[in-house]
Amino acid sequence: MTIDATLEIRRANKRDLEDWLQLCLAWQGAPATANPVLLRQLLKQTLSDDDSTVYLAFSDGSLLGFAHITFQVRAVRLGWRCTIEELHVEQPDTGIEQQFLNAIVHECRERGDVIALYLLTQPDLEPRQFEFYASLGFRERGREVLIWTGALL
């Protein structure tokens, strides 16, 4: 299955909180479903955090997935590390993950001082093989951590 031409990837804003909350609550097996009140608070805080970005994927007004990234300073290395904290799509392998990666790499390049892009995998929630992420340009860096092999600068 491939994505259609109506796909829109954009940064989330506070008006997207309810849609994002509902997508997270519908995520089978996600621990956040046990405490929707805490989830709402954490999502709201994430949207106002200066060192994180949330991207949403919409098609025909329906929310299809999200990617949450954070930036951490790497002072000694003179740059930042970007980490994809969560990447979830309702229908995997539709090309949405690649569109998220394109948006994330674009943001890293705009910042100009991002020296590494990491992906925290979630085998309990998204039981996909590392081969899928390798096809997006990642390689294993440690247990449940992948690093992107593409250029950021």
Secondary structure, 3 states (H helix, E strand, C coil): CCCCCCCEEEECCHHHHHHHHHHHHCCCCCHHHHCHHHHHHHHHHHHHCCCEEEEEEEECCEEEEEEEEEEEEEHHHCEEEEEEEEEEECCCCCCHHHHHHHHHHHHHHHHCCEEEEEEECCCCCCCCCHHHHHHCCEEEEECCEEEECCCCC
